[in-house]
Amino acid sequence: MGEAVMTTRRQADGALVVEVRGSLDAATVDGLRGVLMETLQRDRPRLMIVDLTFVTFMDSMGIGMLVAGYEAARDLGARFVLRNPNEFVHRQLRITGLTSLFGLSAESVQPYRI
């Protein structure tokens, strides 16, 4: 099980960006879920972007948490998209059929980093 660090910032266009660093697994998903849900409820953005540039690992718990974030955003009328997944993360989302749900395409893949 890994560690994850989340930071939140607002872009000039008003979108909220949650940057995730580390692993999205059973040990870390509760922390990210809390950040996403609290930010959605408090700020009610029209667009929430989860930046996965520095995510090194993601399992089914991480995928489930992202789906929960998507659903919570949808319920508030917000868009929820993922940005910059590496090859490993993108493959996990592609295998589960979730790439289009999160606004990803084949061009959305970043090189795998260790």
C-alpha positions as a LaTeX table, in Angstrom:
\begin{tabular}{lrrr}
\hline
Residue & $x$ (\AA) & $y$ (\AA) & $z$ (\AA) \\
\hline
Met1 & 0.00 & 0.00 & 0.00 \\
Gly2 & 1.26 & 3.43 & $-0.87$ \\
Glu3 & 1.05 & 7.05 & 0.03 \\
Ala4 & $-0.71$ & 9.90 & $-1.75$ \\
Val5 & $-0.59$ & 13.66 & $-1.48$ \\
Met6 & $-3.40$ & 15.84 & $-2.81$ \\
Thr7 & $-3.32$ & 19.55 & $-3.52$ \\
Thr8 & $-6.19$ & 21.69 & $-4.75$ \\
Arg9 & $-6.00$ & 24.91 & $-6.73$ \\
Arg10 & $-8.30$ & 27.06 & $-8.84$ \\
Gln11 & $-7.39$ & 27.82 & $-12.45$ \\
Ala12 & $-7.92$ & 31.27 & $-13.99$ \\
Asp13 & $-11.01$ & 29.93 & $-15.80$ \\
Gly14 & $-12.59$ & 28.90 & $-12.47$ \\
Ala15 & $-12.01$ & 25.14 & $-12.80$ \\
Leu16 & $-10.78$ & 23.38 & $-9.68$ \\
Val17 & $-7.76$ & 21.13 & $-10.10$ \\
Val18 & $-6.96$ & 18.37 & $-7.63$ \\
Glu19 & $-3.42$ & 17.13 & $-8.20$ \\
Val20 & $-2.69$ & 13.65 & $-6.91$ \\
Arg21 & 0.81 & 12.34 & $-6.24$ \\
Gly22 & 1.57 & 8.75 & $-5.30$ \\
Ser23 & $-0.69$ & 5.70 & $-5.19$ \\
Leu24 & $-4.44$ & 5.39 & $-5.42$ \\
Asp25 & $-5.15$ & 2.24 & $-3.47$ \\
Ala26 & $-6.93$ & 1.01 & $-0.34$ \\
Ala27 & $-4.55$ & 2.96 & 1.90 \\
Thr28 & $-5.09$ & 6.32 & 0.19 \\
Val29 & $-8.53$ & 6.49 & $-1.40$ \\
Asp30 & $-10.36$ & 7.69 & 1.70 \\
Gly31 & $-8.14$ & 10.76 & 1.87 \\
Leu32 & $-8.71$ & 11.64 & $-1.77$ \\
Arg33 & $-12.44$ & 10.92 & $-1.51$ \\
Gly34 & $-12.60$ & 13.36 & 1.40 \\
Val35 & $-10.77$ & 16.07 & $-0.55$ \\
Leu36 & $-12.98$ & 15.61 & $-3.62$ \\
Met37 & $-16.28$ & 15.54 & $-1.75$ \\
Glu38 & $-15.40$ & 18.45 & 0.54 \\
Thr39 & $-14.19$ & 20.55 & $-2.39$ \\
Leu40 & $-17.26$ & 19.78 & $-4.47$ \\
Gln41 & $-19.64$ & 20.63 & $-1.63$ \\
Arg42 & $-17.80$ & 23.77 & $-0.51$ \\
Asp43 & $-16.84$ & 25.31 & $-3.85$ \\
Arg44 & $-19.44$ & 23.85 & $-6.22$ \\
Pro45 & $-17.22$ & 24.20 & $-9.29$ \\
Arg46 & $-18.58$ & 23.87 & $-12.79$ \\
Leu47 & $-15.51$ & 21.79 & $-13.66$ \\
Met48 & $-13.31$ & 19.62 & $-11.46$ \\
Ile49 & $-10.10$ & 18.27 & $-12.96$ \\
Val50 & $-8.21$ & 15.47 & $-11.25$ \\
Asp51 & $-4.61$ & 15.64 & $-12.44$ \\
Leu52 & $-3.01$ & 12.20 & $-12.40$ \\
Thr53 & 0.40 & 13.21 & $-13.78$ \\
Phe54 & 2.24 & 11.95 & $-10.71$ \\
Val55 & 0.10 & 8.91 & $-9.82$ \\
Thr56 & 2.43 & 5.92 & $-9.74$ \\
Phe57 & $-0.13$ & 3.17 & $-9.05$ \\
Met58 & $-3.89$ & 2.71 & $-9.10$ \\
Asp59 & $-5.96$ & $-0.35$ & $-8.24$ \\
Ser60 & $-9.70$ & $-1.07$ & $-8.25$ \\
Met61 & $-10.18$ & 0.96 & $-5.06$ \\
Gly62 & $-8.70$ & 4.00 & $-6.81$ \\
Ile63 & $-10.91$ & 3.46 & $-9.84$ \\
Gly64 & $-13.98$ & 3.14 & $-7.61$ \\
Met65 & $-13.12$ & 6.36 & $-5.81$ \\
Leu66 & $-12.79$ & 8.22 & $-9.13$ \\
Val67 & $-16.19$ & 6.90 & $-10.23$ \\
Ala68 & $-17.67$ & 8.09 & $-6.90$ \\
Gly69 & $-16.13$ & 11.52 & $-7.49$ \\
Tyr70 & $-17.60$ & 11.61 & $-10.99$ \\
Glu71 & $-21.05$ & 10.73 & $-9.67$ \\
Ala72 & $-20.88$ & 13.31 & $-6.86$ \\
Ala73 & $-19.86$ & 16.01 & $-9.34$ \\
Arg74 & $-22.62$ & 15.00 & $-11.75$ \\
Asp75 & $-25.18$ & 15.19 & $-8.94$ \\
Leu76 & $-24.10$ & 18.81 & $-8.32$ \\
Gly77 & $-24.20$ & 19.68 & $-12.03$ \\
Ala78 & $-20.41$ & 19.79 & $-12.40$ \\
Arg79 & $-18.15$ & 18.17 & $-14.97$ \\
Phe80 & $-15.48$ & 15.82 & $-13.62$ \\
Val81 & $-12.53$ & 14.96 & $-15.82$ \\
Leu82 & $-9.17$ & 13.30 & $-15.44$ \\
Arg83 & $-5.99$ & 14.78 & $-16.83$ \\
Asn84 & $-2.55$ & 13.38 & $-17.70$ \\
Pro85 & $-2.75$ & 9.71 & $-16.69$ \\
Asn86 & 0.41 & 7.73 & $-17.34$ \\
Glu87 & 0.33 & 4.58 & $-19.46$ \\
Phe88 & $-0.35$ & 2.28 & $-16.48$ \\
Val89 & $-3.26$ & 4.34 & $-15.14$ \\
His90 & $-4.72$ & 4.88 & $-18.61$ \\
Arg91 & $-4.59$ & 1.14 & $-19.26$ \\
Gln92 & $-6.48$ & 0.47 & $-16.01$ \\
Leu93 & $-9.20$ & 2.90 & $-17.08$ \\
Arg94 & $-9.29$ & 1.56 & $-20.64$ \\
Ile95 & $-9.62$ & $-2.06$ & $-19.44$ \\
Thr96 & $-12.58$ & $-1.10$ & $-17.27$ \\
Gly97 & $-14.18$ & 0.89 & $-20.12$ \\
Leu98 & $-14.04$ & 4.20 & $-18.24$ \\
Thr99 & $-11.81$ & 6.39 & $-20.41$ \\
Ser100 & $-14.63$ & 8.25 & $-22.15$ \\
Leu101 & $-16.54$ & 8.70 & $-18.89$ \\
Phe102 & $-13.60$ & 10.71 & $-17.59$ \\
Gly103 & $-13.00$ & 12.69 & $-20.78$ \\
Leu104 & $-9.94$ & 10.71 & $-21.84$ \\
Ser105 & $-8.87$ & 9.50 & $-25.26$ \\
Ala106 & $-5.90$ & 7.54 & $-26.57$ \\
Glu107 & $-3.97$ & 10.83 & $-26.81$ \\
Ser108 & $-4.41$ & 11.40 & $-23.06$ \\
Val109 & $-1.60$ & 9.03 & $-22.14$ \\
Gln110 & 1.59 & 10.30 & $-20.51$ \\
Pro111 & 4.82 & 8.26 & $-20.40$ \\
Tyr112 & 5.14 & 6.03 & $-17.34$ \\
Arg113 & 7.32 & 7.57 & $-14.62$ \\
Ile114 & 8.91 & 5.86 & $-11.66$ \\
\hline
\end{tabular}
